[in-house]
Amino acid sequence: MGKNKGPGPPNFQKYGVPFYSAAWVPYKSIKFDQEEDREQSTDEVSGGQKSSPAPESSAAQDYVVFAGGGGEGRSGIPNAVVLSRFDFASNALSDQPVAKLGTGSDLPYRMAVHPGGDGLVCSFPKSCRWFEWYGEKSEEAHKLGLKSSDKVLTQLEDVGQQLALAFNNEGSALAAGGEDGNLRVFMWPSMKIVLNEASAHTTVKDLDFSPDGKYLVSLGNRGPARVWDMTSATAVASLPKENDEVFSSCRFSESNDKNQVLYIAAVTDKGGSIVTWNTTTWKRTGSKPVVRDTISAFNISPDGKLLACGTTQGDILILNSTSMRVQTIVRKSHLGFVTALAFSHDSRGLASVSLDSSARVTLIEDKKNTGGLSLWVIVLIILLAIAVYFMKNEGILG
């Protein structure tokens, strides 16, 4: 049940699990335990413990983690966190998972991967659980694995379904937004709570930290977005919707001039739009319709240059974040609607998942020279036309 039934592109695989979330693994930041390599060393006798970062890897050491399942029903569809490898050189996603960790009758819904390589937190119907990476050393390199951790997130036990999870860029804070509208922010790894807003929204649907970690934006299932100052742990702005807009996803980023920008994906009766906000005045700076279908997933590349939208029709759109022009469209990238999108850490690939149990990685095309190339083609055509005109006038051409 891991392979496609028919021939398909190597960057597209089905793993038998309806997926709700996806993320790239910070492989180079993961510290593997070297205890198995020590043979009665001084450190071992004294009880010391060493760890080393993951070995310097080629592009082949890129991993993507997915989560989802069939829930509590008797459909036979498993609930699992799935780890796969992607090879940029061959544009291939492993046809079988590197690891597939079953979660019993509990559906793993949303997850957040720690940027420093500590592991990942995943939300379940009642609580959140922590998972850790581990390495199986071979002659070539470490093989990455995933396991349930002994670490219990006590502060996120029996809190109900969390619909949104996010670490800040430094990995020093974890935010969780609940189906009950409760918004919590913890220091990591101490889990000391710094923000606990019981009625942030009717239901918290999405959230994201600003690049500098000073702000957190949260969206509810209706009404305005809210901006929270992490220093004072208070709300500092309310971002209203206009007309028939419904905010669906939010992401902070940096613009080319290093200023922070907030992007919010909105759904209207005419399709999906991207709304931009100034993060100093918290005023709306623009709104651009980008697709006629509903945006079901949204994300931005780490370098801030690209936006990605997934639709209820299974399409993927990649846009230039400055011009808001569509750069790439992958029609019917999935048969079901797109549930999550995640850019690789170097912004070279976009992972997408769907409820049709499929996962895909789309390589990002380099469009830097496209404008210049098109201009030269136009110039050459004009010069050729002028040459033909003069040659006809001179009688060189009949």
Secondary structure as UniProt FT lines:
FT   TURN            10..11
FT   STRAND          12..14
FT   STRAND          19..24
FT   HELIX           27..29
FT   STRAND          31..33
FT   HELIX           35..37
FT   HELIX           42..45
FT   TURN            46..47
FT   STRAND          51..53
FT   TURN            59..60
FT   STRAND          62..68
FT   TURN            71..72
FT   STRAND          80..87
FT   TURN            88..91
FT   STRAND          92..93
FT   STRAND          99..102
FT   TURN            104..105
FT   STRAND          111..113
FT   TURN            115..116
FT   STRAND          120..123
FT   STRAND          128..137
FT   STRAND          142..148
FT   HELIX           154..156
FT   STRAND          162..167
FT   TURN            169..170
FT   STRAND          173..178
FT   TURN            179..180
FT   STRAND          183..187
FT   TURN            188..190
FT   STRAND          193..197
FT   TURN            198..199
FT   STRAND          204..209
FT   TURN            211..212
FT   STRAND          215..220
FT   STRAND          225..229
FT   TURN            230..233
FT   STRAND          234..239
FT   TURN            243..244
FT   STRAND          246..254
FT   TURN            256..257
FT   STRAND          260..268
FT   TURN            269..270
FT   STRAND          271..278
FT   TURN            279..281
FT   STRAND          284..291
FT   STRAND          295..300
FT   TURN            302..303
FT   STRAND          306..311
FT   TURN            312..313
FT   STRAND          316..320
FT   TURN            321..323
FT   STRAND          326..330
FT   TURN            331..332
FT   STRAND          338..343
FT   TURN            345..346
FT   STRAND          349..354
FT   TURN            355..356
FT   STRAND          358..363
FT   TURN            368..369
FT   HELIX           370..393
FT   TURN            394..395
//
